[in-house]
Amino acid sequence: MSAVTHHIPDAMLAAYAAGTLPHAFAVVVASHISLCDHCRVALAAHQTVGGVVLEDSDAVPVSSSLKDNLFAQLDAPFVPEPVYDRSGIYPGPVMEALQGRALKWKTLGMGVRQDILTEDAHGSVRLLYIPPGQAVPDHGHNGLEMTLVLQGSFSDETGQFGVGDVEIADEDLEHTPIADAGDPCICLAATDARLRFNAFLPRILQPIFRI
């Protein structure tokens, strides 16, 4: 997708290729890659380098119990994982996170809605629906936040983000994202810590909205 201008940082692509990226962020990276030719090529390069490193690594002896467990798993009946295809604006990784269920939008006020796809001690990933012209309350971050645009666009202090673009926000960024005119802005957002809202009301409601 040639219109994508905000990409995944190279170090994060390397972590994704190595399988060390936390699940919530991996869902966003996988979704972005499905929309971005540039990052898809960069990921393939990381995977190729990883394969070369494995081939050149010295063999490591393993215990007989490990081999027995491996062969037992190979003999176990194969149960194929369900395959969830892309649906409308939602990439395959989002459909996989939904696990075939319909969207369950929950209102956050002022027309903003969310659907939490997954949440655990390491982070959460959610869909956000923001009406045109509506702002998300001014906030900072206690960790990392990745936001991928699936429909429409939004703007904040760092620039404008359209379909396929991803914004990486850390503890140093405080911003007020505003959905641009046109289609409602629908985003996929992952965090590894609660946001840091500046206004009183969002802080009071934060435990209810789990954001």
C-alpha positions in Angstrom: 0.0 0.0 0.0 2.0 3.0 -1.3 0.0 5.6 0.8 1.5 4.3 4.1 4.1 6.8 5.4 4.4 5.8 9.1 6.0 2.4 9.5 7.1 -0.1 12.1 10.5 0.6 13.7 13.2 -1.8 12.5 14.0 -3.1 16.0 10.3 -4.0 16.5 10.2 -5.8 13.2 13.2 -7.8 14.3 11.6 -8.7 17.6 8.4 -9.8 15.7 10.5 -12.0 13.4 12.2 -13.5 16.4 8.9 -14.2 18.1 9.8 -12.1 21.2 7.3 -9.2 20.7 4.5 -9.2 23.3 1.2 -10.5 21.8 -0.7 -7.3 21.9 2.0 -5.5 19.8 2.4 -8.5 17.6 -1.2 -8.2 16.5 -0.7 -4.6 15.5 2.6 -5.4 13.6 0.9 -8.4 11.8 -2.0 -6.2 10.8 0.3 -3.4 9.6 2.4 -5.8 7.6 -0.8 -7.0 5.8 -1.3 -3.4 4.6 2.3 -2.2 4.0 4.6 -3.6 1.2 7.6 -1.7 2.7 7.4 -3.4 6.1 6.5 -6.8 4.5 9.8 -6.7 2.6 11.7 -5.6 5.7 10.2 -8.4 7.7 11.2 -11.0 5.1 14.8 -9.7 5.3 14.8 -10.1 9.1 13.4 -13.7 8.7 16.1 -14.5 6.2 18.9 -13.3 8.5 17.4 -15.3 11.3 17.4 -18.4 9.2 21.1 -17.9 8.3 22.0 -17.4 12.0 20.3 -20.6 12.9 22.0 -22.6 10.2 25.4 -21.2 11.3 24.8 -21.9 15.0 26.6 -24.8 16.7 24.4 -27.8 17.4 23.3 -28.1 21.1 22.8 -31.6 22.6 19.3 -32.2 24.0 18.1 -34.7 26.6 16.4 -38.0 25.7 13.2 -36.8 27.5 13.1 -33.7 25.2 13.3 -35.9 22.1 10.7 -38.3 23.5 8.3 -35.3 24.1 8.9 -34.0 20.6 8.1 -37.3 19.0 5.0 -37.7 21.1 3.8 -34.3 19.9 4.5 -35.3 16.3 2.4 -38.5 16.8 -0.5 -36.5 18.3 -3.6 -36.0 16.1 -3.4 -32.9 14.0 -6.1 -30.3 14.8 -5.9 -27.5 12.2 -6.2 -23.9 13.5 -9.2 -22.0 12.1 -8.3 -19.5 9.4 -10.0 -16.1 9.6 -9.9 -14.2 6.3 -9.9 -10.4 6.0 -13.4 -8.8 6.4 -13.9 -5.3 5.1 -11.4 -2.9 6.7 -10.3 -5.5 9.3 -7.1 -7.4 8.4 -6.7 -11.1 9.0 -4.9 -10.8 12.4 -7.8 -8.7 13.7 -10.3 -11.3 12.5 -8.2 -13.9 14.2 -8.2 -11.9 17.5 -12.0 -11.7 17.2 -12.1 -15.5 16.8 -15.1 -15.4 14.7 -17.3 -13.3 17.0 -19.1 -10.1 16.0 -17.8 -6.7 17.1 -19.0 -5.6 20.5 -18.7 -1.8 20.6 -18.8 -0.3 24.0 -19.4 3.5 24.3 -16.7 5.6 25.9 -18.7 8.9 25.5 -18.8 11.6 22.9 -19.4 9.0 20.2 -16.1 7.2 20.9 -16.4 3.4 21.2 -14.1 0.5 21.8 -14.0 -3.3 21.5 -11.3 -4.9 23.6 -9.9 -7.9 21.6 -7.5 -9.3 24.1 -6.2 -8.3 27.5 -3.7 -9.8 30.0 -1.0 -8.8 32.4 1.4 -8.0 29.5 -0.9 -5.7 27.6 -4.2 -5.2 25.7 -5.3 -4.7 22.1 -8.5 -3.0 21.2 -10.4 -1.4 18.3 -11.3 2.2 18.7 -14.1 4.1 16.8 -13.8 7.9 16.8 -16.3 10.1 14.9 -15.0 12.7 12.5 -13.8 15.8 14.4 -13.9 14.1 17.8 -10.8 14.2 20.0 -9.5 11.5 22.3 -8.9 13.1 25.8 -5.4 14.6 26.2 -3.1 11.9 27.6 0.4 10.6 28.2 1.7 7.1 28.5 3.0 4.9 31.3 4.4 2.5 28.7 4.2 1.9 25.0 1.2 2.5 22.8 0.9 1.4 19.1 -2.0 2.7 17.1 -2.7 1.5 13.5 -5.3 3.2 11.4 -7.8 0.9 9.6 -10.3 3.5 8.4 -10.3 7.3 8.1 -7.4 9.2 9.7 -6.4 11.2 12.8 -4.0 14.0 13.6 -2.1 15.0 16.7 1.0 16.9 17.8 3.2 14.6 15.7 1.4 14.7 12.4 -1.4 13.0 10.4 -2.0 9.2 10.3 -4.0 7.6 7.5 -5.0 4.0 6.7 -2.1 1.7 7.2 -0.1 4.2 9.2 1.1 3.3 12.7 1.9 5.7 15.5 4.4 4.6 18.2 3.9 6.6 21.5 6.0 6.2 24.6 6.4 7.9 28.0 7.8 11.1 26.4 4.7 11.8 24.3 1.6 13.6 25.5 -1.0 14.2 22.8 -4.6 14.8 21.9 -5.5 12.7 18.8 -8.4 14.1 16.8 -10.2 12.2 14.0 -10.1 14.1 10.7 -13.1 15.0 8.6 -14.5 12.3 6.4 -15.0 8.7 7.5 -15.0 7.8 11.2 -11.5 6.9 12.3 -11.2 3.2 13.3 -7.9 2.2 14.8 -6.3 -0.9 16.3 -4.4 0.1 19.4 -2.1 -1.9 21.7 -0.7 -0.9 25.1 1.4 -2.5 27.8 0.3 -0.1 30.5 -2.6 2.2 31.3 -2.7 5.6 29.7 -2.1 8.7 31.8 -5.0 11.1 31.3 -4.7 14.7 32.3 -8.3 15.6 32.8 -10.2 14.6 36.0 -13.2 12.8 34.4 -11.2 10.4 32.1 -9.1 9.5 35.1 -12.2 8.7 37.2 -13.7 6.6 34.3 -10.4 4.9 33.4 -10.9 1.7 35.6 -14.3 1.2 34.0 -13.1 1.6 30.4 -9.8 -0.4 31.1 -7.7 1.8 29.0 
